[in-house]
Amino acid sequence: MPILKVIAEGDGVWPDLANRMDDVIHLKDDDVIQVSGLSAGMTSGRPSVAFRFDLPDGQVVIAETSVRLFLAAAEILRARYGAEV
């Protein structure tokens, strides 16, 4: 399973992409990102969370992490930006 890296201060976080915009797929406002909980998605039997990204060329990307890491990421962002953003 991929590693979830949380970067709370994300402004300018990926400078390597500035000169590669033709290689970047940036989903638009009307695109849908799906998120789903999987009750036993981890090999340990613990729950996981999966994200589905339907790309403009028809390809689909699925990214999955544990619910534990997902909630930890949410707490880090809540601590940085507050609950009422």
VOMI-217408 format. One record per residue (C-alpha): residue number from 1; residue in three letters; x, y, z. Coordinates in steps of 0.001 Angstrom, whole numbers, plus 524288, in hexadecimal, padded with zeros to 5 digits. Example, Ala and Ser with C-alpha at 12.3 -4.5 7.8 and 13.67 -1.06 7.14 Angstrom:
<nodes>
+-----+------+-------+-------+-------+
| seq | type |     u |     v |     w |
+-----+------+-------+-------+-------+
|   1 |  ALA | 8300C | 7EE6C | 81E78 |
|   2 |  SER | 83566 | 7FBDC | 81BE4 |
+-----+------+-------+-------+-------+
</nodes>
This chain:
<nodes>
+-----+------+-------+-------+-------+
| seq | type |     u |     v |     w |
+-----+------+-------+-------+-------+
|   1 |  MET | 80000 | 80000 | 80000 |
|   2 |  PRO | 80552 | 80D9C | 7FCD9 |
|   3 |  ILE | 80AC4 | 81637 | 8078C |
|   4 |  LEU | 80233 | 821C2 | 80B65 |
|   5 |  LYS | 80ABF | 82DCC | 80CBD |
|   6 |  VAL | 803C4 | 8395A | 812EA |
|   7 |  ILE | 808DB | 846EE | 80FDD |
|   8 |  ALA | 80121 | 850C0 | 817E5 |
|   9 |  GLU | 807D0 | 85C8F | 811B0 |
|  10 |  GLY | 804ED | 8594D | 80390 |
|  11 |  ASP | 806CD | 8665E | 7FCB1 |
|  12 |  GLY | 811AA | 8648E | 7F2BB |
|  13 |  VAL | 813B7 | 8569B | 7F75F |
|  14 |  TRP | 816CF | 8508B | 7EA1A |
|  15 |  PRO | 82006 | 859EC | 7E309 |
|  16 |  ASP | 8245A | 84EE0 | 7DA04 |
|  17 |  LEU | 81716 | 84FB3 | 7D358 |
|  18 |  ALA | 81862 | 85E17 | 7CF9E |
|  19 |  ASN | 81FBF | 85ACA | 7C32C |
|  20 |  ARG | 817F2 | 84E6D | 7C04E |
|  21 |  MET | 80A09 | 85369 | 7BF5D |
|  22 |  ASP | 807F3 | 84BC5 | 7B2B6 |
|  23 |  ASP | 80A53 | 83F67 | 7BAAF |
|  24 |  VAL | 800B7 | 84316 | 7C56F |
|  25 |  ILE | 7F262 | 83F45 | 7C55C |
|  26 |  HIS | 7EB0E | 848D9 | 7CDE1 |
|  27 |  LEU | 7DCF6 | 844DE | 7CFF1 |
|  28 |  LYS | 7D324 | 84FBC | 7CDE3 |
|  29 |  ASP | 7C836 | 854E3 | 7D664 |
|  30 |  ASP | 7BDDD | 84C30 | 7D038 |
|  31 |  ASP | 7C61E | 83FCA | 7D0F6 |
|  32 |  VAL | 7C28E | 8364A | 7DBBD |
|  33 |  ILE | 7CC32 | 83029 | 7E531 |
|  34 |  GLN | 7C60C | 82454 | 7EB7E |
|  35 |  VAL | 7C9BA | 81FA5 | 7F912 |
|  36 |  SER | 7C58D | 812C5 | 7FF12 |
|  37 |  GLY | 7C7B0 | 80BC5 | 80BD5 |
|  38 |  LEU | 7CB7C | 7FD71 | 80AF4 |
|  39 |  SER | 7C818 | 7F638 | 81773 |
|  40 |  ALA | 7D38C | 7ECC5 | 8169C |
|  41 |  GLY | 7DBF1 | 7F2F4 | 80C0C |
|  42 |  MET | 7E8D8 | 7F104 | 8131A |
|  43 |  THR | 7EFFC | 7E406 | 81363 |
|  44 |  SER | 7EEB8 | 7E4E7 | 82230 |
|  45 |  GLY | 7DFF7 | 7E534 | 820C1 |
|  46 |  ARG | 7DF23 | 7F370 | 82502 |
|  47 |  PRO | 7D72B | 7FD17 | 81CFD |
|  48 |  SER | 7DCE0 | 804EB | 811D8 |
|  49 |  VAL | 7D89D | 81086 | 809DF |
|  50 |  ALA | 7D97E | 8108D | 7FB0C |
|  51 |  PHE | 7D92D | 81C1E | 7F1B9 |
|  52 |  ARG | 7D51E | 81AF4 | 7E385 |
|  53 |  PHE | 7D992 | 824EC | 7D97D |
|  54 |  ASP | 7D39A | 823FD | 7CBDA |
|  55 |  LEU | 7DD63 | 82A91 | 7C2D0 |
|  56 |  PRO | 7D973 | 83240 | 7B6B0 |
|  57 |  ASP | 7DF87 | 827E9 | 7ADC6 |
|  58 |  GLY | 7D6EB | 81D45 | 7B398 |
|  59 |  GLN | 7E132 | 8174A | 7BC7F |
|  60 |  VAL | 7DDB6 | 81514 | 7CAA9 |
|  61 |  VAL | 7E6DF | 816BB | 7D63F |
|  62 |  ILE | 7E3E4 | 81030 | 7E33E |
|  63 |  ALA | 7EB89 | 81480 | 7EF3F |
|  64 |  GLU | 7E99F | 80DA3 | 7FC30 |
|  65 |  THR | 7EE5F | 80FB6 | 80A0E |
|  66 |  SER | 7EA2D | 80B7F | 81785 |
|  67 |  VAL | 7DF05 | 81278 | 81E37 |
|  68 |  ARG | 7E859 | 81497 | 8298F |
|  69 |  LEU | 7F1FC | 81C28 | 82108 |
|  70 |  PHE | 7E70C | 8236B | 81A15 |
|  71 |  LEU | 7E16D | 82819 | 82706 |
|  72 |  ALA | 7EEFA | 82BC9 | 82BF5 |
|  73 |  ALA | 7F0C6 | 83406 | 81FA8 |
|  74 |  ALA | 7E39C | 83A87 | 8220C |
|  75 |  GLU | 7E7A4 | 83DB0 | 83004 |
|  76 |  ILE | 7F474 | 843B8 | 82B6C |
|  77 |  LEU | 7ED0D | 84C54 | 821CB |
|  78 |  ARG | 7E2E8 | 84FC9 | 82C21 |
|  79 |  ALA | 7EDCC | 853E1 | 83565 |
|  80 |  ARG | 7F3B9 | 85C63 | 82AC6 |
|  81 |  TYR | 7E777 | 8626F | 82504 |
|  82 |  GLY | 7DCF4 | 860A8 | 82F4B |
|  83 |  ALA | 7D009 | 859AB | 82E92 |
|  84 |  GLU | 7C88C | 864B0 | 827ED |
|  85 |  VAL | 7CF7A | 8667F | 81AEC |
+-----+------+-------+-------+-------+
</nodes>
